[in-house]
Amino acid sequence: MPPRKLALQELNRLSVDAFRQTPKFPYCLLLDDVRSLNNVGSVFRTADAFRAEKLYLCGITGQPPHRDITKTALGATESVVWEHVADAVALVRQLRSTGWLIAAVEQAEGSTMLSDFQPIQGQGYVFVLGNEVSGVNELIIQQADLTLEIPQFGTKHSLNVAVTAGVVCWDFINKM
């Protein structure tokens, strides 16, 4: 018998309340100066799908409630813990001082290819994703414990920030 698509009722998805009570994976996402509200909404969905502890929206990054975020988040703005912080550089400094490892996702000198990244069990990570055009702020890269780079093999030099979030989150929890 060929496979069939599962009905929504068969997926056994968590309710928002159950999701909030469920243990999360030890990582946060930090979006710094992400312009596209659709990208922000997509990252909310990714943070929900891969149970991020928290999503930080920094600088000019849009925040709920906004119809363009809501449209792509599909309810994840209600399940994912998030906070807006104006100054991403100061936030990175504060998170690092409390034991989080800061991982800037960027093409940089000495970066670690994501395929070679081996997370430390039990260690919390903050994955920093930057502006769609200019990338991660250089001041954050200078404070980061590591930079992660997604290997790419085509003619383009970058991936969409929401796609990048999905790749990094899946890679992290898959390795945990």
N, C-alpha and C positions, 0 to 999 in steps of 0.2 A: 504494500500500500504506500503511495507517495506521501511525503510530509504535507501537513496542512498548516496554514497560519493559525496561531492561537487567538482566541477571542480575548478581549480585554479582561473579562472576569477570570480567565484562566491564568493570567499573569501574576496573580497574588501580590500585587503592589501594596506597599505600606501606605497607610493613611498618613496625613501630615502629622498628626499627634504621635503615631507610632514611630515615624521617621525621626522626630525630635528626640524621642527616648532611646533610639538605637545608637549604639557606639559608632563613632565616626573613625575614618582612617586618619592617621596623625599628620595631616597636612592642611594648609590653607592656600588659597589663591589670592593674589594681590593684583588688581588691575590698576595700572597707573596711566592716567590721561587717555583712556580708551574713548574715542569719539563716537563710535557707532553704538546706538542704543540697541540695535538688533544683535550686535556682538555681545553686549552686556547681558541681554536676555538669554542668549545661547550659552554663555558661561554659567549663568544661574542653573540652567538645565544640566549642564555637565557637572557642576558642583553637587547637585542633587543625585544624579545618576551614580557618581563615584564617591558619595558620602564624604565630602570635604567637611572639615571642622568649621570653617568660616570662609567667607568671601569678603575681602576688603575692596572697597571702591574708593579710589584716591584721585586727587586732583580734579580734573574736569570730567572724570568718568560719571556718566549719568546714573541716577539712582531711582528706585521705585518710589512712588508709583508713577509710571509713565507708560502710555499705551504701547509704544514700540518695544519696551522691555517686556511688558506683560504678554504681548503677542508671541514673542519667541520663547519666553520662559515657561509658558504653559503651566503656571501655578507654582513653579519652583521658588518664586520670590516669597512664598508663604512657608516653605519648608526649610530653606537654607538660611542659616544665621549669617547676617551681613552687617557691615558697618561702613559708613562713609567717613573717611579721614582725609582732611585737606592736604596734608603734607606727607607724601609717601616716603621721602627720605627720613624724616623724623620717625615715622612708624617703623620702618625697617630697623633703624637704630634701636628703638624700644623693644621690638620683637626679638632681635638678636640678643639683647641684654638679658632676656628672660629664657634663653636657651633654645630658641628656634634656630635652625640652620636656614640661611637665606640662599635660595637658588634662583638666580636671574636666568630667564630663558632668552638667550640672545646669542648671536654669532659674535664671538669675541676671541681675542688672543687667549690661548690656553684653555678654551672651553672643553668640556667633557661631552663627547657624543652621547646622546640619550641612551643609545644601545649599550654603552659601556658604564653607565651610571648604576651603581649598586647602593641603594639606600641602606642606612644603618638601622637595623631593627630597633624599634622603640623610640627613635629620634623623630622629633617633629620638624617638618619642612615648610617653608613658605616659598611657593613658586611665584615669581614676579613676572608678570606679562605687561609689556609696555604699549605705547602708542602705535597705532596701525602704520604710521609713516616713519617716525623717528625711533621706534623701539624702546628698550628699557633705558631709563635715565642713567647717564654715565656716573652720577654720584651714587646711585644704587649699585651699579656694577662694582664700583670701588669698595663698597661695604659688604658685598656678597661673599658668602663662603665658597660658592662655586657658581660657574655659569654652565648651563646646559644648552646644547645645540642639537636640534633635530636634523639628522642627515637628510639631504635632499639631492635628487639626481636629475632634475629637469632644468629648464631654462630660467625659471624664476628663482629668486633668492630668499623668498620668505613664504610662510603660510599665513592664512588668515588667523587672527588672534584667537578666535573661538575654536577653530580647528586645532590650533596649537594647544589650547587648554585641554581639549579632549585627548590628544595624543599623550601629553605629559601625565594627566591624571590616570589614564588607563595603564601606562607604563609603570607608574609608581605603585598602584595597588596590585598590579599583576606580579611585581617583584616582591611585594610585602608578603 
